[in-house]
Amino acid sequence: MTADLTCRRGVERLMDYLEGVLGAAERAAIDAHMAGCPRCVAFVEGYVATPRIWRAATAAAPSTETAAALRRFLAARR
């Protein structure tokens, strides 16, 4: 991987980057790209935050009214 890394190529390697399994040169190329690419930084931050957001969103039980409304909505779609 070269210093002229594209956003697309960085996204393709994102999981390996986050898991720390990339070689030093490839990790340095991604780090250098992200140092100058706010879009990629925002993408990675969102990617990392998604599981936390998902857990928080699904941890709370819906209110009785919301659960009933959802059951009515789904029943009407059968």
Backbone as a ProteinNet text record, in pm:
[ID]
protein_1_A
[PRIMARY]
MTADLTCRRGVERLMDYLEGVLGAAERAAIDAHMAGCPRCVAFVEGYVATPRIWRAATAAAPSTETAAALRRFLAARR
[TERTIARY]
86.8	0	90.8	50.5	135.1	76.8	153.8	109.9	-9.5	-34.8	-148.4	-273.5	-293.7	-407.8	-538.2	-633.6	-765.5	-859.1	-964.6	-1064.1	-1120.2	-1151.2	-1209.7	-1117.6	-990.8	-895.8	-883.7	-887.4	-883.1	-1003.7	-1121.5	-1243.2	-1235.4	-1179.2	-1164.4	-1078	-985.3	-892.6	-928.8	-1045.5	-1082.2	-1083.7	-1145.1	-1152.8	-1013.2	-926.6	-789.6	-716.7	-742.7	-682.9	-726.2	-856	-908.5	-866.4	-848.4	-806.9	-655.7	-583.9	-440.1	-360.9	-414.5	-345.7	-272.2	-273.8	-202.8	-52.8	23.1	165.8	192	313.6	348.3	332.5	373.5	366.6	221.5	137.8	-1.7	-73.4	-46	-106	-60.7	68.2	120.6	54.5	28.8	-37	-178.8	-250.4	-386.5	-382.4	-291.9	-278.1	-248.7	-158.6	-123	-242.3	-318	-436.4	-538	-562.8	-663.3	-619.5	-491.3	-442.5	-485.3	-510.1	-550.1	-689	-768.7	-900.6	-1007.4	-1070.2	-1172.1	-1290.7	-1321.3	-1432.1	-1401.3	-1278	-1241.6	-1239	-1191	-1191.3	-1334.7	-1426.6	-1567.1	-1626.3	-1591.4	-1641.7	-1595.3	-1467	-1412	-1475.2	-1491.1	-1554.7	-1697.3	-1771.5	-1907.3	-1909.2	-1816.8	-1805.6	-1777.5	-1687.2	-1650.4	-1766.1	-1840.4	-1949	-2075.3	-2091.9	-2216.1	-2254.9	-2165.8	-2209.1	-2257.5	-2191.3	-2233.6	-2372.8	-2395.2	-2525	-2633.5	-2601.1	-2697.7	-2734.8	-2633	-2660.4	-2749.1	-2719.8	-2798.4	-2941.7	-2956.4	-3089.7	-3176.1	-3114.5	-3192.7	-3199.9	-3132	-3130.2	-3260.3	-3321.4	-3442.9	-3565.2	-3652.3	-3778.1	-3873.8	-3953.3	-4050.4	-4159.2	-4219.3	-4330.1	-4446	-4537.9	-4656	-4731.8	-4746.1	-4817.9	-4745	-4614.4	-4536.1	-4542.4	-4530.9	-4537.3	-4674	-4778.7	-4913.7	-4931	-4883	-4892.8	-4814.8	-4698.4	-4618.5	-4690.2	-4750.5	-4825.9	-4943	-5014.4	-5126.1	-5074.8	-4966.2	-4908.6	-4869.9	-4800.5	-4757.4	-4875	-4975.4	-5093.6	-5167.7	-5170.8	-5239.8	-5166.6	-5038.4	-4959.1	-4958.7	-5018.4	-5021.4	-5109.8
-117.1	0	122.6	220.9	339.3	456	563.5	683.3	748.6	718.2	777.6	689.7	638.1	553.8	626.8	555.4	614.3	580.3	657.1	630.6	489.2	452.7	321	208.7	219.1	114.8	110.4	224.6	226.7	158.4	181.7	118	-33.4	-76.5	-220.1	-287.3	-214.5	-269.1	-229.2	-166.7	-108.8	-211.2	-325.9	-424.9	-468.5	-496	-534.8	-421.6	-297	-180.3	-172.2	-183.9	-171.4	-287.8	-405.1	-521.6	-526.6	-434.9	-427.7	-538.4	-593.6	-704.7	-662.8	-535.8	-488.6	-479.1	-490.1	-466.1	-318.7	-289.5	-152.7	-54.7	-93.6	-2.5	28.7	-73.9	-53.5	29.9	1.9	80.6	226.9	248.5	384.7	458.2	387.4	450.3	493.7	408.8	444.3	559.7	553.3	662.7	794.9	790.6	912.6	965.3	874.5	917.1	981.7	918.1	971.4	1103.3	1125.6	1253.1	1370.1	1343.1	1449.2	1432.5	1339.4	1312.9	1310.5	1423.5	1428.4	1335.9	1310.3	1219	1078.7	1033	899.4	892.2	997.3	1000.7	988.8	1064.5	1059.7	922	861.6	728.8	627.1	628.4	534.3	557.8	680.8	709.9	655.6	674.1	620.9	469.3	409.9	264.5	205.9	267.6	219.5	240.7	348.6	380.6	298.9	243.3	174.5	63.5	-27.9	-131.8	-74.8	28.7	91.4	152.7	221	283.1	176.7	68.3	-40.5	-103.9	-130.1	-188.2	-95.1	33.1	129.1	137.6	132.7	146	23.1	-92.7	-214.4	-259.5	-190.5	-230.5	-195.4	-88.5	-43.3	-112.3	-157.2	-216.6	-104	-128.1	-24.4	-11.8	104.5	124.2	33	13.9	-68.4	-14.2	118.7	181.5	160	174.5	156.4	11.3	-81.9	-223.9	-257.4	-205.1	-231.2	-170.1	-49.2	15.2	-62.8	-114	-192.8	-322.3	-388.6	-511.8	-482.6	-373.9	-336.4	-308.9	-236	-202.3	-329.8	-420	-544.6	-633.7	-640.1	-720.2	-667.8	-538.4	-478.8	-508.1	-540.7	-565.1	-711.6	-799.3	-943.2	-972.4
0	0	0	-72.7	-86.4	-8.6	-4.8	67	-0.6	-128.4	-199	-185.4	-69.3	-35.6	-64.4	-119	-143.4	-28.2	-15.8	87.6	70.2	-52	-79.3	-31.1	-61.2	-20.4	132.2	195.7	341.3	402.6	346.2	395.9	375.7	264.8	238.9	345.5	403.4	502.6	645.5	663.7	792.4	905.6	885.6	993.3	1035.7	939.9	973.3	1045.2	1002.6	1066.5	1212.8	1237.2	1372.8	1461.7	1402.2	1480.5	1501.1	1436.1	1454.9	1388.1	1278.9	1213	1085	1052.7	933.7	961.8	854.5	866.7	894.3	937.9	976.9	861.5	741.2	626.6	589.3	591.3	553.9	661	787	894.7	887.1	857.8	845.5	729.6	619.4	504	539.9	612.6	654.1	754.2	849.4	946.1	875.9	777.4	703.8	625.6	564.9	489.6	583.5	697.4	789.7	851.1	861.5	914.6	826.4	698.6	607.1	549	603.7	545.3	655.2	681.4	786.3	759	631.6	599.7	649	629.6	675.3	827.8	892.7	1039.3	1089.8	1032.1	1072.8	1046.5	933.9	900.6	1005.2	1037.7	1135.8	1272.4	1313.4	1442.1	1446	1338.4	1330.8	1330.3	1258.8	1250.5	1388	1461.5	1594.6	1693.1	1678.5	1771.4	1746.6	1628.9	1593	1690.6	1729	1823.5	1957.4	2006.9	2133.2	2118	2007.3	1982.3	1969.9	1899.2	1879.8	2014.7	2099.2	2231.2	2314.1	2312.9	2390.1	2338	2206.7	2146.9	2172.3	2185.2	2203.6	2349.3	2437.7	2579	2651	2612.1	2680.9	2622.2	2709.2	2664.8	2624.9	2522	2483.2	2590.3	2594.3	2688.2	2647.3	2739.2	2711.1	2590.9	2585.3	2474.3	2341.6	2343.6	2220.8	2174.3	2265.7	2230.2	2170.5	2229.2	2178	2039.3	2021.6	1890.2	1785.3	1822	1728.2	1692.3	1790.8	1761.8	1667.4	1690.8	1601.9	1460.9	1450.6	1321.2	1245.7	1312.8	1247.3	1211.1	1298.8	1270.4	1147.5	1131	1016.6	885.5	892.3	772.9	731	810.9	778.3	664.2
[MASK]
++++++++++++++++++++++++++++++++++++++++++++++++++++++++++++++++++++++++++++++

